[in-house]
Every structure is written in C-alpha cells, then in structure tokens.
C-alpha cells in the first residue's frame, strides 16, 4: 500500500503510457486521501514512479521504458489538475525526444539532465518532499534538525524571504550612500550658487534686453512701412505732375487734331483731282504718239518694202546655208573616202613588199638548187666536169 500525501487536492488525473508494467493506465483521483490497493507486482509503485519522474525529472536512464512499447510510441506520464492545467513528460530514444509539454506552452520544453523547466515548476508547485515511496526513510522523522529546518524554510519560502531581505538591505545601503553623496553635492551646489548670486540680476537684464530688442524690431518695421508709404506718396505726386502737364497741353493737342482732320479732308479732295490730271496727261501722250506715227507713215512704207526684201534675202540665205551644209557633209564624206583610200594604198604597198620578199626567197632557193645535182648532190662545177 502506498500513500499519496495531499496531492489529490490538486491532481485530478494521472495517465501513464508504456512505463514499466503500465501499457496505458488512467487514475482519476478524488478529494481527500486516495489509496492504491493490490497484490505484489500489481503496479502500485510503478504508478507512483512516473509522478516522481514528472516532478523530479529522475531517473535519467531508459530502464523504465516498457519492453512491449512500440518504437514509434512515446513513454509518457501526464498529470492533470483541478484548475485544468496539465503537465506531460515524454521520452522516446528511437525518435530522440526527451522533453516536457504543458498547457501554457505551445512548443516542447527540453529536459536537460535532472533540471526541471521553470514553466513546469510553476504549474506543479510540488517538489521531492511531496513524494514518498517504499523503502524511503520516514519524512522528517529520521532527518537532522538542520535538514528539517532547511526543508521547512524551503517549503514556506523562508529562503526567499531571507534572500529578499538581503537584497532589500543592499538596496537600502546603496540608497543611503547615494543620499549622502547627493547631500554633499547639494551643499557644494549651494556654495556655488552663492558665488553666482548676480546671475538673477543678469537674467533680469537679459529679459529687459530681449524686450528692448523686440521693441527695436517693431520700430524698425514701422520705419520701413513709413518709408514705403513715403515712396508711394512720391510716386503718386510724380503721376499727378505728369497728369497736370498733359492737362496743360490739351488745347495744343486739340488744335493738332483739328489740323490733322483738315489735312485729311484736303487729301481726300485732292485724290480725285489728281486722278483727272493723270488721265489728261495720258490722253496727251497718246495724241503726241499719234502725231509721230502720222509723220512717219511714208517712212513706214519704205521700211515695209525693205523688210520684205530682207525677208526674201533671209530665205535665200537659209537655202544657201542648207546647200553649204550639204557640201560640208559631202566634203566630210570625201575626206573619209580619201583617208580610206590612203589606208588601202598603204596596205597594198605592204602586200607588194611581202610579195617581192617571197619572190626573192624563191629565186634564192632555185639558185641554190641549180648549183647542186639533184640526184647525187654534187655541186655544179663537179657535175659539169663529170658530164664532160
């Protein structure tokens, strides 16, 4: 029989898979004391060891993995609490997995040696003092007073209180030191302030100087605006003077406009007269031209007769020119024929020279043949003697 001390106040369910003799076992706990009852080797202790494995992360070896576990299955122990949080410890050497998973973490939490992740501790809120199995020494009864005191200090958080008190004392000491240093600096600063008491008066003077500077800027702006107004007034006066001058010249301008209108009227009246005068001049020139042609009528008849003769002479000259052109063409033909004749005569001379040369060669050959006997080849002299 194994006792579970006060864990059922928190633990709601324990699920064990492939751990020693448990293929898949689920224990639903109830408030108060829960008792596991059974014969030897029924798996009572093997039901507590997985819980200890989750809380203490021990043992680190693989000896608790069931022999009947499939290599693809994890060895796992999951603890669910009444506040719906849960922690699961799983291991599979074949897949290389060895970690925790919790209801508050999306990713697995690696298990390093015997260290339990802080996220798991925050959910479990239990340690090795919450588990006692068979053959272990009775809780606190056989421990020394110092060990019991340390355990109780750890359980109730006295170590945390002592550590916190030490940190607070350190902070207080540091603050006192900084306070002393700050007070000393304040005294030094007050002494420096006494040396610079005139700074307040300088600040007042600086403020007054700023005020005067702003006033001077405003006055300068006003002066500039007044100057602009004066320039505008001067310009307006100049325009007024120019207008007055033009107003004084208005009678003269009116008289000039009147004279210009009279001038334009005279020009308009003069143009018709000028056209009539031009027509008279043209008619006069035409009459004078008629007089000239009348005086030259006899001369014109002679000129007409001479022109007729000149036309006849011109036609005869054209005919003669055509004859001359024909003669020129004939002359060119005769010249071409003469040149051809000269070329033929030259060719004839060359041929005659060739004939003479051929005759001379033939005569020379006949002469040489006559000097030798045609049968025996003896020369003429020996041939004649033999014949004699």
matplotlib code that plots the C-alpha trace (Angstrom):
import matplotlib.pyplot as plt

x = [0.0, 1.4, 0.1, -0.2, 0.0, -2.4, -1.7, -5.3, -6.2, -4.5, -4.2, -7.3, -6.0, -2.8, -2.2, 0.7, 1.7, 4.5, 6.0, 7.3, 4.2, 1.7, 0.7, -1.9, -3.3, -5.5, -6.0, -8.9, -8.2, -10.8, -10.5, -9.0, -6.9, -6.7, -5.4, -3.9, -4.5, -3.4, -1.1, 2.6, 3.9, 0.5, 2.0, 1.2, 4.8, 5.0, 2.1, 3.9, 7.3, 6.0, 4.6, 8.1, 9.6, 7.5, 8.2, 11.9, 13.0, 14.6, 15.7, 17.6, 18.2, 15.8, 15.3, 11.7, 10.6, 8.3, 9.6, 6.3, 6.4, 6.3, 9.4, 7.0, 5.2, 6.4, 6.8, 4.6, 3.2, 0.6, -0.7, -4.0, -5.0, -8.4, -7.7, -7.5, -3.7, -1.7, 2.0, 3.2, 6.7, 7.6, 10.6, 11.4, 15.1, 14.3, 12.9, 15.3, 12.6, 13.0, 11.0, 8.0, 4.8, 2.4, -1.0, 0.7, 3.5, 3.0, 6.4, 8.0, 10.3, 13.6, 14.7, 18.4, 19.9, 17.8, 16.7, 13.0, 11.9, 10.6, 7.4, 6.7, 7.6, 5.1, 2.3, 3.3, 4.1, 5.5, 8.9, 10.5, 9.3, 5.7, 6.5, 7.5, 7.7, 8.5, 11.8, 12.4, 13.2, 10.1, 9.5, 11.4, 11.4, 14.9, 16.4, 18.6, 17.2, 19.2, 17.9, 14.4, 14.8, 16.2, 13.3, 10.7, 12.4, 12.3, 8.6, 7.3, 9.7, 12.0, 15.0, 13.2, 12.4, 16.0, 17.3, 14.7, 15.7, 19.4, 18.6, 16.5, 19.3, 21.7, 19.4, 18.9, 22.7, 23.2, 20.4, 21.9, 25.3, 23.7, 21.8, 24.9, 26.7, 23.6, 23.5, 27.2, 26.6, 23.7, 25.9, 28.6, 25.9, 24.5, 28.0, 28.4, 25.0, 26.2, 29.1, 26.7, 24.1, 24.4, 23.0, 19.5, 20.2, 21.8, 18.7, 16.5, 18.8, 18.7, 15.0, 14.9, 17.4, 15.1, 12.1, 14.1, 15.3, 11.7, 10.7, 13.5, 12.4, 8.9, 10.1, 12.3, 9.3, 7.3, 10.0, 10.2, 6.4, 6.5, 9.3, 7.2, 4.3, 6.6, 7.8, 4.2, 3.3, 6.3, 5.2, 1.7, 2.9, 5.0, 2.0, -0.1, 2.5, 2.6, -1.2, -1.2, 1.4, -0.7, -3.8, -1.8, -1.0, -4.6, -5.5, -2.4, -3.4, -6.9, -5.6, -3.2, -6.1, -8.2, -5.3, -4.9, -8.6, -8.3, -5.3, -7.0, -10.0, -7.7, -6.0, -9.4, -10.4, -7.1, -7.1, -10.0, -8.3, -5.0, -6.8, -8.3, -4.9, -3.3, -6.0, -5.3, -1.6, -2.2, -4.5, -2.0, 0.8, -1.5, -2.2, 1.5, 2.2, -0.5, 1.2, 4.5, 3.1, 1.3, 4.6, 6.4, 3.8, 5.9, 9.0, 7.0, 6.1, 9.7, 10.6, 7.9, 9.4, 12.9, 11.6, 10.0, 13.3, 15.2, 12.8, 13.4, 17.2, 16.9, 15.1, 17.7, 20.5, 18.8, 18.7, 22.3, 23.2, 21.5, 23.4, 26.7, 25.8, 25.2, 28.5, 30.2, 28.7, 29.9, 33.3, 33.5, 32.5, 35.2, 37.7, 36.7, 36.9, 40.4, 41.6, 40.2, 42.0, 45.3, 44.9, 44.2, 47.2, 49.4, 48.1, 48.7, 52.3, 52.8, 51.4, 53.6, 56.7, 55.7, 55.3, 58.7, 60.3, 58.6, 59.9, 63.4, 63.3, 62.0, 64.7, 67.4, 66.1, 66.0, 69.5, 70.8, 69.1, 70.7, 74.2, 73.8, 73.0, 69.5, 70.5, 73.9, 74.2, 77.4, 78.0, 77.5, 81.3, 82.0, 78.7, 79.7, 83.2, 81.7, 79.3, 82.1]
y = [0.0, 3.4, 6.8, 9.9, 12.9, 15.7, 15.6, 14.8, 18.4, 19.5, 16.5, 15.4, 12.7, 10.7, 9.0, 6.5, 5.1, 2.5, 2.9, -0.3, -2.6, 0.0, -0.1, 2.6, 3.3, 6.2, 7.1, 9.5, 10.9, 12.4, 15.0, 13.7, 10.5, 8.1, 4.5, 2.2, -1.4, -4.6, -7.7, -7.6, -6.7, -5.4, -2.0, 0.1, 1.5, 1.7, 4.1, 6.5, 6.4, 8.2, 11.0, 11.3, 11.3, 14.2, 16.2, 15.5, 14.5, 11.3, 8.8, 9.9, 6.4, 4.4, 1.4, 2.3, 2.1, -0.9, -3.8, -4.1, -0.4, 0.1, 2.1, 4.7, 5.3, 7.6, 6.6, 9.3, 10.4, 13.2, 14.9, 17.0, 19.4, 20.6, 24.1, 22.5, 23.0, 19.9, 18.8, 15.9, 14.2, 12.1, 10.2, 8.1, 7.2, 6.0, 9.4, 11.3, 13.0, 13.8, 16.8, 18.3, 19.8, 21.9, 23.6, 27.0, 26.4, 25.8, 24.3, 21.3, 22.2, 20.4, 18.3, 18.8, 16.3, 16.5, 20.1, 20.8, 23.7, 26.7, 26.7, 23.1, 24.1, 27.0, 24.6, 21.7, 23.7, 20.4, 19.0, 15.8, 16.3, 15.8, 12.2, 9.3, 5.8, 2.4, 1.8, 5.6, 7.0, 8.4, 12.0, 14.3, 11.7, 10.4, 13.7, 16.0, 19.2, 21.3, 19.3, 19.6, 23.4, 23.8, 21.8, 23.8, 27.0, 25.8, 24.8, 28.0, 30.2, 31.5, 31.2, 33.5, 35.9, 35.9, 36.4, 39.2, 40.8, 40.7, 42.3, 45.0, 45.7, 46.0, 48.4, 50.4, 50.6, 51.8, 54.4, 55.7, 56.0, 57.8, 60.0, 61.1, 61.8, 63.7, 65.8, 66.6, 67.7, 69.8, 71.7, 72.2, 73.5, 75.9, 77.2, 77.7, 79.4, 82.0, 82.8, 83.3, 85.4, 88.0, 85.6, 86.5, 90.2, 89.2, 87.2, 90.2, 92.4, 89.8, 89.8, 93.6, 93.4, 91.0, 93.3, 96.3, 94.2, 93.3, 96.9, 98.0, 95.4, 96.7, 100.3, 99.2, 97.6, 100.8, 102.9, 100.6, 100.8, 104.6, 104.7, 102.6, 104.9, 107.9, 106.3, 105.6, 109.3, 110.5, 108.2, 109.5, 113.1, 112.4, 110.9, 113.9, 116.3, 114.3, 114.4, 118.2, 118.6, 116.6, 118.7, 121.9, 120.5, 119.6, 122.8, 122.2, 118.6, 119.6, 122.1, 119.5, 117.0, 119.7, 120.5, 116.8, 116.4, 119.4, 117.8, 114.5, 116.3, 118.2, 114.9, 113.3, 116.2, 116.2, 112.5, 112.9, 115.9, 114.0, 111.1, 113.5, 115.2, 111.9, 110.9, 114.2, 113.5, 110.0, 111.3, 114.0, 111.4, 109.2, 112.2, 113.0, 109.4, 109.5, 112.7, 110.9, 107.9, 110.1, 111.9, 108.6, 106.9, 107.3, 106.0, 103.1, 102.1, 102.2, 100.2, 97.7, 97.2, 96.9, 94.4, 92.3, 92.3, 91.5, 88.6, 87.3, 87.6, 85.8, 82.9, 82.7, 82.8, 80.0, 78.0, 78.7, 77.8, 74.5, 73.9, 74.8, 72.4, 69.6, 70.4, 70.3, 66.9, 65.7, 67.1, 65.2, 62.0, 62.7, 63.2, 59.9, 58.2, 59.7, 58.5, 55.0, 55.1, 56.1, 53.2, 50.8, 52.1, 51.6, 48.1, 47.5, 48.7, 46.4, 43.4, 44.2, 44.4, 41.0, 39.5, 40.9, 39.3, 36.0, 36.2, 36.9, 33.9, 31.7, 32.9, 32.3, 28.8, 28.0, 29.3, 27.2, 24.1, 24.8, 24.8, 21.1, 17.8, 16.7, 13.0, 12.8, 16.2, 17.2, 20.9, 22.4, 22.6, 18.9, 17.9, 19.7, 18.1, 14.6, 15.2, 16.2]
z = [0.0, -1.0, 0.3, -1.8, 0.7, -0.1, -3.8, -4.6, -3.5, -6.7, -9.0, -10.9, -13.2, -13.9, -17.3, -17.7, -21.0, -21.7, -18.2, -16.7, -16.5, -17.5, -21.2, -20.7, -17.2, -16.1, -12.4, -11.5, -8.0, -5.6, -2.8, 0.4, 0.7, -2.2, -1.6, -4.2, -3.1, -4.8, -4.6, -5.1, -8.6, -9.5, -10.5, -7.4, -7.0, -10.8, -10.7, -8.3, -10.0, -13.2, -11.0, -9.3, -12.9, -13.8, -10.6, -10.1, -13.7, -12.4, -13.3, -16.4, -17.8, -20.1, -17.8, -17.0, -20.7, -21.2, -23.2, -25.0, -26.1, -29.9, -31.1, -32.7, -29.3, -26.5, -22.9, -21.2, -17.9, -18.0, -14.8, -15.0, -12.2, -11.0, -12.4, -15.9, -16.2, -17.1, -17.5, -19.6, -19.5, -22.6, -23.9, -27.0, -27.6, -31.1, -32.2, -30.0, -28.0, -24.3, -23.1, -21.3, -22.6, -20.7, -21.1, -21.2, -23.8, -27.5, -28.0, -26.1, -23.2, -23.4, -20.5, -19.6, -17.2, -13.9, -14.3, -14.4, -16.5, -14.6, -16.5, -15.2, -11.7, -11.8, -12.7, -10.4, -7.3, -5.8, -5.1, -3.9, -0.4, -1.7, -2.8, -0.5, -1.9, -0.3, 1.5, 1.8, 5.3, 7.0, 6.2, 8.6, 11.4, 10.8, 9.4, 11.5, 12.9, 10.4, 7.4, 8.7, 9.2, 5.7, 4.3, 6.1, 5.1, 1.5, 1.8, 3.4, 1.4, 4.2, 2.0, -0.5, 2.4, 3.6, 0.1, -0.5, 2.9, 1.9, -1.4, 0.3, 2.8, -0.1, -1.9, 1.3, 1.8, -1.8, -1.4, 1.8, 0.1, -2.9, -0.4, 1.4, -2.0, -3.1, 0.1, -0.3, -3.9, -2.8, -0.2, -2.9, -5.3, -2.7, -2.2, -5.9, -6.1, -3.5, -5.8, -8.7, -6.9, -9.6, -12.2, -11.2, -12.0, -15.3, -16.1, -15.4, -17.6, -20.3, -20.2, -20.4, -23.3, -25.1, -24.6, -25.9, -28.8, -29.7, -29.4, -31.7, -34.2, -34.1, -34.5, -37.4, -39.1, -38.6, -40.1, -43.1, -43.5, -43.2, -45.8, -48.2, -47.7, -48.4, -51.6, -52.6, -52.0, -54.0, -56.9, -56.7, -56.8, -59.8, -61.6, -60.6, -62.0, -65.3, -65.4, -64.8, -67.6, -70.0, -69.0, -69.8, -73.3, -74.0, -76.1, -78.2, -78.7, -79.7, -82.3, -83.7, -84.0, -85.8, -88.2, -88.9, -89.7, -92.2, -93.7, -94.2, -95.7, -98.2, -99.1, -99.7, -102.0, -103.8, -104.9, -107.4, -109.0, -109.2, -111.0, -113.5, -114.1, -114.6, -117.2, -119.1, -119.2, -120.5, -123.2, -124.2, -124.5, -126.7, -129.0, -129.3, -130.2, -133.0, -134.4, -134.6, -136.3, -138.9, -139.7, -140.1, -142.3, -145.6, -143.8, -142.6, -146.2, -147.2, -144.1, -145.0, -148.5, -147.2, -144.6, -147.4, -149.4, -146.2, -145.7, -149.2, -148.8, -145.5, -147.1, -149.9, -147.3, -145.5, -148.7, -149.4, -145.9, -146.4, -149.6, -147.8, -145.1, -147.7, -149.4, -146.0, -145.3, -148.8, -148.1, -144.9, -146.9, -149.5, -146.7, -145.1, -148.5, -149.2, -145.8, -146.6, -150.0, -148.3, -145.9, -148.8, -150.7, -147.6, -147.3, -151.0, -150.6, -147.7, -149.6, -152.7, -150.4, -149.0, -152.5, -153.5, -150.5, -151.2, -154.9, -153.7, -151.4, -154.2, -156.5, -153.9, -153.3, -157.1, -157.5, -154.7, -156.1, -159.5, -158.1, -156.8, -158.5, -157.6, -157.8, -156.2, -154.5, -156.3, -156.9, -160.4, -161.1, -160.4, -162.1, -165.3, -165.3, -164.8, -167.5, -169.8]

ax = plt.figure().add_subplot(projection="3d")
ax.plot(x, y, z, "-o")
ax.set_aspect("equal")
plt.show()
